[in-house]
Amino acid sequence: MERRDFVVSAAVSAVGLVGTGAAAFPQTRPAAGAATRKILIAGGGFGEAFIRYMASLTGKERPRLCYLPTASADSPSGIITWFQNCARLNVVPFVQESFISSYRMQQSWEDALLSMDGIVASGGNTLNQQAIWRAQGIDRVLREAWDRGIVLGGASAGSLCWFEEGTTDSRPKELTKVECLGFLRGSHSPHYDREPERRPTYQRLIASGELEPGYACDNDAGIYFEDNEVRRVVSTRAEARVYYVSVVGGRVVERMMQPERIA
């Protein structure tokens, strides 16, 4: 069986494939000699190019990368797409579902997630994702993964989840504020160029003080953070942009951060 066929076939039946394990966490500088804490986000579209870049950030020749599709309710189609995106890359792809049972999952969350070199959170419903992670204790395992230097990332809900707060479509009727893990300081808005309500809502909430200043990412554009500092701004599409949005002199200001193309 060809590798591509194998990984897609495996994805169809993936149920806790890896096996298996907060409120905002205190922000501290890593101790001298500690691992560099790494997060790679995209506003939307964490496809092959972003996965390849994440793989390079691990420093491993053939890294173990895990897809965590909690926000999509462990969507089978998302799992298949994950394996398809990884098929041409020199990585070992895994999936860790969150809708599990004790009869099917014999590892702890720690055993499963801390054995990875990188973890990609899916898009979907951020509010539900956060609730499930906290109920299961996955939020604290992800914090340990970050502190250990395991590369974290994702797009949409998978980018928003790492920040203190941001805008979400996880509730009825309108975009609202959501509080997240707090690994990255400030706020975030994904899909800045693709969903008409994102830009005005994000700016309004920052202007009113309901949201802290933060980073807005178009689809196909993103940011690589090390220890809460921006190290690189990247994109896979020429028109895709990243912005830092804040209040200056009583007015909302967008500062464009020109990305570098990755492929």
N, C-alpha and C positions, 0 to 999 in steps of 0.2 A: 504494500500500500504506500502511495506517495505521502511525503510528510504533510503536505497541505491537506490531503484527504484524511489523514490520520488525526490531525489536530481538530479539524472540523467535526469529524465523527466523535472524537472524545468529548468535544464541547457539548454535543447534543445530549449526552447522558451525564454531564458533569453535575454531581450533587455533593457539595463539600469536597471538591476534588483534591484540595491540598490536605484534607482532613482539617482538622482544626487542632480571641484569645485570642459629661464633665463640664462640667462647667469649665470656664476658662482656667488654664493652668498658669501658675506663676511664671513670669518671664525671667529667666536667669541666663547669664552668660555661661557657656560651657567651661568647665574647669580646664586648666592648662593640660594639654595632652589628650583631651577628650576628642571623640569623633566629631567631624564637621557635620552639622545638621542640615539636611538638604531637602528642598521641596521644589518641584517643577509643576507649574500650573498652566492651563490654557483656558481661554474664555469659552471655548467650545471646540470639539474636534480633537480629541487626544488619539490621533491615528498613528500610522507607522512611523512617521518622522519624529513625533514626540516620544514614542516608545524607544526608538533607536537612540535618541538623545539621552533619555533616562538611563538606558543600558550603559551608555558611555560614562555617565556620572557615577555609576557604582564602582568603577575601577576594576570590574571583574571581566575575564575573557568571555565567559558564557553565563551571565547572571541569571538568577532565579527571580522572575518577576511575577507578582501575584495580582490578580484582578479581584477587587472587592466590590461586588455589585449590589450592596445594601440599598442604595438610594433608588435603584430600579426594581426593587423587590426580587432580586436574583433573576432578572429577565433572561430567558434562554437565548433570545436573539442577540442581546448584548454580549453574552458569553461566547456565542459563535463568532461575532464580529471581533472580539478580543483575540481569539485563536487565529482568525484569518489575518489580522494585523500583525501578529507575531510570527506568522509562518515563514516569512523570508528573512527573519532576523536571527542572529546567533544568540538566542536567549532560550531559557527553559520556562515556558509559560505555565502558570497555575491559576486556578480560580478558588476563592474561598467564599462560599455562600454563608449568609447570616441566618437564613430560615432553615434551621437544622434540627436534628433530634439526637438525643443521647445514644440511640441505637445505631445511628449512621456515622457519628463523629466521635472518634476515639482519641483524638488529640485535644489538648487545650488550645485556647486562642493564642496563648503565648508560644506553644510549641509550633503552631502553624505559621503565624505571622512573623515571629522573630527569626525564623529560619530563612526568610527571604532577603534578597538584596535590594528589591524595590517593590513598592505597593502602589497600585493605581486604583483610586476610588472612582466609581462610575458616576455618570450623571443620573438625574432623577429627582426625587423629592428629598430636599435637604433636611426639612423638619423631621420627617420620618426616619431618615438616616441617623440623625443625631440622637433621637429617642432610642432607637434600637442599639446603637453603639454604647450609649450610657447604660441601658438596661443590662446588656451583656458584658460590660466591662471592656469592650473593644477600644473605647476611647483611651483608656489608660495603657493598653498594650500598644496602641499607635504612638502614644507619647514616648514610651520606652523605645519603640522602633526608631523614632526620630532622633532621640538622644544617642542611640547606638550608631547612627550614621546610615541607617537603611533609608534609601531615597523614597520619598513620598510624592504623590502627585495625582493629577486627574484634571478633568474639565467639567465646567458647569457645577453641579453639586459636588463634583470631585475636585474642584478648585476652591469653591466657597467654603467647604468644610474645614479647611486648615486655618482660616482667619478668625478674628474675634467676632466679626459680624458682617452682615451684608444684606443684599436684597434677594428675595426668594419669591417664586411663584408657587410655593408649597401649600398655600392657604387659598380658600375660595375668594373669588371676585377681583382681587387686586394684588399687586406686588407689595410685600411687607418686609419688615426687618426680621432677620433670624440671627440668633446667637449660636456660635459654633465652637470649635475646639480651642481657639485662641493660641495656637502655636505661632501664627504670624500676626503681628500687631496691626491694628487698624481694620479697615473694611474692604470689601471687594464686591464688584459687580461683574458677572460673566455676561456673555451674549450682548455686548454693548452696542454692536452695530446690526444685530439681526432681529432684535425684538424691540419694537418702537417705544414701549413704555420704560425700557431699562434706563436709558440716559436721563430723561427728565425726572424719573422717580429717584434715581441715585443722587442726582444733583440737589433735588429738593430736600431729601433726608439729610444730606451733608450740610446744606445751608441752614437748616433748622437746628442742627446739633443733635438730631436723633441718631445719626451715624457719624462715626469718626471719619476723618479723611482716609482715602485709600486708593486702591488700584482697580481700574476698569479695563477689561480686556475684550477686544473684539474676538469673534470666532476665528480660530486658526492663528491666534497670537497669544503669547504667554510670557511668563517670567520665571527665571530660575533664582531661587533664594538660597543663600548660605547663612545660617545663624541669624535669620531675620534681615539680612542685608541683600539688596538686589545685586546679583552678580552678572546677569545677562538677560536681555529682552530679546525674544525670538518670535519668528512667525513662519508659516508655511505658505502664505499667500501675500502677494505684493501689497494689497490694499489694507491688510490687517494691521491694527494699531493697538498700542497700550497707552493708557493715560494715568497720571497721578492726579486725583481730584481733591481739591482742598478749598478752604475759604481764605481769601486774601483781601484785606481792606473791606470786609463785609460782603464781598462778592465771590461766587463760586468760580474757580479757575481750573481749567483742564491743562495740565502740562503734558504734552505728547512725549512719549518715550519711544524713539525710533527703534524698531526691532531689526535684528539680523535674520536673514533667511536661513532656515535649516531644511534639510531634505533627507 
